[in-house]
Amino acid sequence: MIPNTNVDVLIIGAGPSGCVAASHLHNNGINIKVIEKSKFPRFVIGESLLPRCMDHFEEVDLLNCLKDANFEVKSGARFLKNDIICNFDFSKKHTPGWDWTWQVPRADFDNVLASELIKRGVDICFEHQVVDVIFNDEGISTTTIKDPLGNKYTIKANYIIDSSGYGRVLPRLLDLDKPSAIPEHSSIFTHVKDVRRPKGQEGTLITFDVIDKDTWLWVIPFSNGVTSIGYVGKTDFVESYKGSTSKRLSQMLQLSNYYHERFKELEYLFEPVYIKNYSKSVKKLYGKGYVLTGNSAEFLDPVFSSGVTFATESALKAAKLIIKESNQNTVNWEKEYTQYIKEGVDVFASYVKEWYAGNLQTLFFHRPENPKIKEQICAVLAGYVWDKTNPFVTKHKRIIKMIAQYLTLQ
């Protein structure tokens, strides 16, 4: 039987956001405990990172262990549409900062992070599930946990950081979910042993093959010879294909003139996963005694690979504010957390909406390219969405549509 315990901060989830928060809090002497429902390593989607998250890993001293894992370097992103290629090079972006990151099998990536924290003495309990949480008037929480044998115990904490990702523990328990404003799209994806992978750079590029305005294929090569492939489209479109998920994905791969030959008839390493209407949102990002980070709060769309970056950005911000408050300093959570995170989310939300409206695709595939515009968009795609010197950040609600309309009139 596990004894009931008291901690300063309980972190739910040992993915990238949970590990970033845990590392920062642990490095600053905060008493923490991490509860993770799964057994690591475990599969999860979200395999393409953005350069912005490298700042977070570096700040919390998790960069070296990741470098040692030799993941596939991602120095940009390629978008294909018909015969037009749009290449974004992160070294040619408006905002200073990291110009590379990684493409990662998340089972390995998350396990590296969690294993490093365990080596440093962080208490992580795998296969332990949160079943209930109660907050008192002061925001002190009592969380009921079930261990792998079905035994229950409680943890009292001054704060809870929910980094449970797609598990969305506190949004479910506290009724915080709300519909997303992003159009309803779904995805179907798997991994393959990429036996026909081309040599050189072509075989390593993360690519988004655009079939039409609403439908695209992702191709994310890993350094271990495995490649993640997946389709995104309107839910009605994805569900128009019948049969098993393997059959459906195989049929959809025929839509890609560029990749069909490379991936046809390859054995899927697991039965393709189907996620319906994946965009998520919440009524609020924090409450007395808790804060939501990463996908437990917002998930937009996989098209610009923003998921892990928002997870680590929000987790590090939450950890810093908790330390600030625990040092008896006043924290304005609405301004310092919600407004800050929402600023970045709103920028990417505009890009997602304008992508599916077709306006951003017009900018990507218009020829000749405008180098200045491309550098500014590239900074956004690298995750630097809080840079107020970039007009494609400050004017995100109107600039994409405005320029797209201008280009279509030329």
C-alpha positions in Angstrom: 0.0 0.0 0.0 1.4 3.4 -1.0 1.1 5.9 1.9 -0.7 9.2 1.5 1.7 12.0 0.8 2.0 15.8 0.8 3.9 17.7 -1.9 4.2 21.3 -3.0 3.3 20.5 -6.6 1.6 17.4 -8.2 2.3 17.0 -11.9 -0.1 14.9 -13.9 1.6 13.4 -16.9 5.3 12.7 -17.7 5.4 13.9 -21.3 7.5 16.8 -22.5 5.3 19.4 -20.7 5.3 17.5 -17.4 9.1 16.9 -17.7 9.9 20.5 -18.4 7.8 21.7 -15.5 9.2 19.0 -13.2 12.8 19.7 -14.2 12.4 23.5 -13.5 10.7 23.0 -10.2 13.1 20.3 -9.1 16.1 22.4 -10.0 14.6 25.2 -7.8 14.2 22.9 -4.8 10.4 22.5 -5.0 9.0 19.2 -3.6 7.2 17.5 -6.5 5.6 14.3 -7.5 4.7 13.2 -11.1 1.9 10.8 -11.8 1.8 9.1 -15.2 -1.1 6.8 -16.3 1.0 4.9 -18.9 4.0 2.7 -18.7 7.0 4.2 -20.6 8.0 3.9 -23.4 4.6 4.3 -24.9 3.4 5.6 -28.3 1.9 9.1 -28.6 1.4 11.3 -31.6 3.1 14.7 -31.9 6.4 13.8 -33.4 7.6 17.0 -35.0 9.1 19.7 -32.8 9.6 23.4 -33.4 12.9 25.3 -32.7 11.2 27.4 -30.0 11.0 24.4 -27.7 14.8 24.0 -27.8 14.9 27.2 -25.7 12.8 25.4 -23.1 14.9 22.2 -23.0 18.0 24.3 -22.7 16.7 26.4 -19.9 15.7 23.4 -17.7 18.9 21.5 -18.5 17.3 18.7 -20.6 19.1 19.5 -23.9 22.2 17.3 -23.5 20.3 14.1 -22.8 18.2 14.7 -25.9 21.2 15.4 -28.0 22.8 12.1 -26.9 19.7 10.3 -28.3 20.6 11.2 -31.9 17.1 12.0 -33.1 16.6 13.1 -36.7 17.5 16.8 -37.1 14.7 19.0 -38.4 16.1 22.2 -40.0 12.9 23.2 -41.7 9.7 22.0 -43.3 8.6 21.2 -46.9 5.1 21.8 -48.3 4.1 20.2 -51.6 1.1 21.0 -53.8 0.9 19.6 -57.3 4.3 20.4 -58.8 5.1 23.4 -56.5 7.5 23.0 -53.6 7.6 25.4 -50.7 10.6 24.9 -48.5 11.0 26.7 -45.2 14.6 26.9 -43.8 14.6 27.7 -40.1 18.0 29.4 -40.5 16.2 32.0 -42.8 13.6 33.4 -40.4 12.8 36.8 -39.1 13.2 36.1 -35.4 16.6 35.2 -33.8 16.7 31.9 -32.1 17.2 28.2 -32.7 17.3 27.2 -36.4 16.9 23.5 -35.9 15.1 20.9 -33.7 14.2 17.2 -34.0 11.7 14.8 -35.6 11.2 12.2 -32.9 9.5 8.9 -32.1 7.7 10.1 -29.1 7.9 6.8 -27.2 11.7 7.2 -27.2 11.8 11.0 -26.8 9.5 11.1 -23.8 11.3 8.1 -22.2 14.6 9.9 -22.5 13.2 12.9 -20.7 11.5 10.9 -18.0 14.5 8.7 -17.5 16.8 11.7 -17.1 14.6 13.1 -14.4 14.4 9.9 -12.5 18.2 9.8 -12.5 18.2 13.2 -10.9 15.8 12.1 -8.2 12.4 13.2 -9.4 9.6 11.0 -8.1 7.7 9.6 -11.1 5.0 7.0 -10.7 4.1 5.1 -13.9 0.8 3.3 -14.4 -0.8 5.4 -11.6 -4.1 6.9 -12.6 -5.8 10.0 -11.2 -9.4 9.1 -10.4 -10.6 12.1 -8.4 -9.5 15.5 -7.2 -11.0 17.9 -4.6 -9.9 21.4 -3.9 -10.6 23.2 -0.6 -11.3 26.9 -0.3 -7.5 27.7 -0.2 -6.9 25.8 -3.4 -5.2 22.9 -1.6 -6.0 19.7 -3.5 -6.5 16.2 -2.4 -6.0 13.9 -5.4 -7.0 10.2 -5.3 -4.7 7.9 -7.2 -5.1 4.3 -8.2 -1.9 2.2 -8.5 -1.4 -0.7 -10.9 -2.8 -3.2 -8.4 -6.0 -1.2 -7.9 -5.0 0.2 -4.5 -6.0 3.9 -3.9 -4.1 6.5 -2.1 -4.2 10.3 -1.9 -1.8 13.2 -2.5 -2.2 16.6 -1.0 -0.6 19.4 -3.0 -0.5 23.2 -3.0 -0.6 23.2 -6.8 -1.5 20.8 -9.6 0.0 21.1 -13.0 -2.1 19.1 -15.5 0.3 18.0 -18.2 -1.8 14.9 -19.1 -2.0 15.8 -22.8 -4.7 14.0 -24.7 -5.8 12.4 -21.3 -7.1 15.8 -20.3 -7.5 14.8 -16.7 -8.6 18.0 -15.0 -10.7 19.2 -18.0 -12.7 16.0 -17.6 -12.9 15.9 -13.8 -13.7 19.7 -13.5 -15.9 20.0 -16.5 -13.6 22.5 -18.2 -13.9 21.3 -21.8 -15.5 23.4 -24.5 -15.8 23.1 -28.3 -12.9 24.3 -30.3 -13.3 27.2 -32.8 -11.0 25.3 -35.2 -12.9 23.5 -38.1 -13.6 19.9 -37.5 -10.9 17.7 -38.9 -9.7 14.2 -38.2 -6.6 12.2 -38.8 -5.5 8.6 -39.4 -1.8 7.6 -39.0 0.8 4.9 -38.4 4.5 4.1 -38.6 6.3 2.2 -41.4 9.7 0.7 -41.8 10.8 3.1 -44.6 12.6 0.6 -46.8 12.4 2.7 -49.9 13.6 5.9 -48.2 15.8 7.9 -50.6 19.4 8.6 -49.7 20.5 12.1 -48.5 18.4 15.0 -47.5 15.3 13.9 -49.4 15.0 10.9 -47.1 15.1 13.0 -43.9 12.7 15.9 -44.8 9.5 16.4 -42.9 7.0 17.0 -45.7 3.3 18.0 -45.9 1.9 16.8 -49.2 -1.2 19.0 -49.9 -3.9 17.0 -51.7 -6.5 19.8 -51.6 -7.4 22.7 -49.4 -8.6 20.5 -46.6 -6.6 17.3 -47.1 -2.9 16.7 -46.6 -0.4 13.9 -45.8 2.4 14.2 -43.3 5.7 12.3 -43.7 8.0 12.5 -40.7 11.2 10.4 -41.1 13.0 9.3 -37.9 16.7 8.5 -37.5 15.9 4.8 -36.7 14.7 4.1 -40.3 11.0 4.4 -39.3 8.7 7.0 -40.8 5.5 8.4 -39.4 2.8 8.9 -42.1 -0.7 10.2 -41.6 -3.6 11.9 -43.4 -5.6 14.9 -42.1 -8.9 15.9 -43.7 -12.4 16.9 -42.9 -14.1 14.3 -40.8 -16.7 13.5 -43.4 -13.9 12.9 -46.0 -11.9 10.6 -43.7 -15.0 8.6 -42.8 -15.9 8.3 -46.5 -13.3 5.5 -46.7 -14.6 2.2 -45.4 -13.1 -0.9 -43.8 -10.3 -1.2 -41.3 -8.0 1.7 -40.6 -5.2 -0.1 -42.5 -7.4 -0.4 -45.5 -8.6 3.2 -45.3 -5.1 4.6 -45.0 -3.8 2.4 -47.8 -6.6 3.8 -50.1 -5.9 7.4 -49.0 -2.2 7.0 -49.8 -3.1 6.6 -53.5 -4.0 10.3 -53.4 -0.4 11.2 -53.1 1.4 11.3 -56.4 4.7 12.1 -54.7 4.6 9.4 -52.0 2.4 6.6 -53.1 5.2 4.5 -54.6 7.4 5.0 -51.6 4.9 3.7 -49.1 2.6 1.4 -51.0 2.2 -2.1 -49.7 4.5 -1.5 -46.8 3.6 -3.3 -43.5 2.2 -0.9 -40.9 4.1 -1.2 -37.6 0.8 -0.8 -35.8 -2.8 -0.7 -36.8 -3.4 2.9 -38.0 -4.9 5.1 -35.3 -8.0 7.3 -36.1 -8.6 10.5 -34.1 -11.9 12.2 -34.8 -12.4 15.9 -34.5 -9.0 16.3 -32.7 -9.1 20.1 -32.0 -9.8 20.8 -28.3 -10.3 23.8 -26.1 -11.1 24.7 -22.4 -13.2 27.2 -20.5 -10.2 28.4 -18.6 -6.5 27.6 -18.2 -6.1 27.9 -14.5 -8.0 27.9 -11.2 -7.3 28.2 -7.5 -4.6 25.5 -7.0 -4.3 24.2 -10.5 -3.0 25.1 -14.0 -3.5 23.4 -17.4 -0.6 23.0 -19.8 -0.1 21.7 -23.3 -2.8 19.6 -24.9 -4.7 19.2 -21.7 -5.6 22.9 -22.3 -5.6 23.5 -26.1 -4.9 21.5 -29.2 -5.3 23.2 -32.5 -4.2 21.2 -35.5 -1.1 19.1 -36.5 -0.4 21.0 -39.7 2.2 23.3 -38.1 3.5 20.9 -35.4 2.8 23.4 -32.6 1.6 20.9 -30.0 4.9 20.1 -28.2 6.0 23.7 -28.3 2.9 25.0 -26.7 3.2 22.2 -24.2 6.7 23.1 -23.1 6.1 26.9 -23.3 3.0 26.7 -21.1 4.7 24.2 -18.7 7.8 26.3 -18.1 5.6 29.4 -17.7 3.4 27.7 -15.2 6.4 26.4 -13.2 8.0 29.8 -13.0 4.7 31.4 -11.8 4.3 28.7 -9.2 7.8 29.4 -7.9 7.1 33.1 -7.9 3.9 32.7 -5.9 5.5 30.2 -3.5 8.1 32.9 -2.7 5.2 35.1 -1.5 5.1 37.2 -4.6 1.8 38.2 -6.2 1.0 36.5 -9.5 -1.7 37.8 -11.8 -2.5 34.4 -13.4 -5.0 35.9 -15.9 -2.4 38.3 -17.3 0.9 36.5 -16.7 -0.4 33.0 -17.8 -3.7 33.0 -19.7 -3.2 36.2 -21.7 0.4 35.2 -22.5 -0.4 31.7 -23.6 -3.5 32.8 -25.5 -1.4 35.4 -27.5 0.6 32.5 -28.9 -2.3 30.2 -29.4 -4.3 32.9 -31.2 -1.4 33.5 -33.6 -1.3 29.8 -34.5 -5.1 29.5 -34.6 -5.2 32.3 -37.2 -2.6 30.3 -39.3 -4.7 27.1 -39.0 -7.9 28.9 -40.0 -6.2 30.6 -42.9 -4.6 27.4 -44.0 -8.0 25.7 -44.3 -9.5 28.8 -45.8 -6.9 28.5 -48.5 -5.3 31.9 -48.0 -2.1 30.7 -46.3 -1.7 28.1 -49.0 -1.9 30.9 -51.5 1.0 32.6 -49.8 3.0 29.3 -49.6 2.6 28.3 -53.2 2.5 31.7 -55.1 5.4 32.2 -57.5 7.6 34.1 -57.4 8.2 33.9 -53.7 8.6 37.1 -51.6 11.7 36.4 -49.5 10.8 39.0 -46.8 7.3 37.5 -46.3 8.7 34.0 -46.3 11.2 34.9 -43.5 8.4 36.4 -41.4 6.2 33.4 -41.9 9.1 31.0 -41.2 9.6 32.6 -37.8 6.0 31.8 -36.9 6.4 28.2 -38.2 9.5 27.9 -36.0 7.3 28.7 -33.0 8.4 32.3 -32.3 4.8 33.5 -32.0 5.5 36.1 -29.3 7.8 38.2 -31.3 6.2 41.6 -31.6 8.7 42.8 -34.2 7.1 40.4 -36.7 4.1 41.8 -38.6 2.9 38.2 -39.2 2.6 37.9 -35.4 1.1 41.3 -34.6 -1.2 41.5 -37.5 -2.0 37.7 -37.7 -5.8 38.2 -37.8 -5.8 40.1 -41.1 -2.4 40.1 -42.8 -2.6 36.6 -44.4 -6.0 37.1 -45.9 -5.1 40.6 -47.1 -1.9 39.5 -48.9 -3.6 36.4 -50.3 -6.4 38.5 -51.8 -3.8 40.9 -53.3 -1.9 38.0 -54.9 -5.0 36.5 -56.4 -5.7 39.8 -58.2 -2.3 39.9 -59.8 
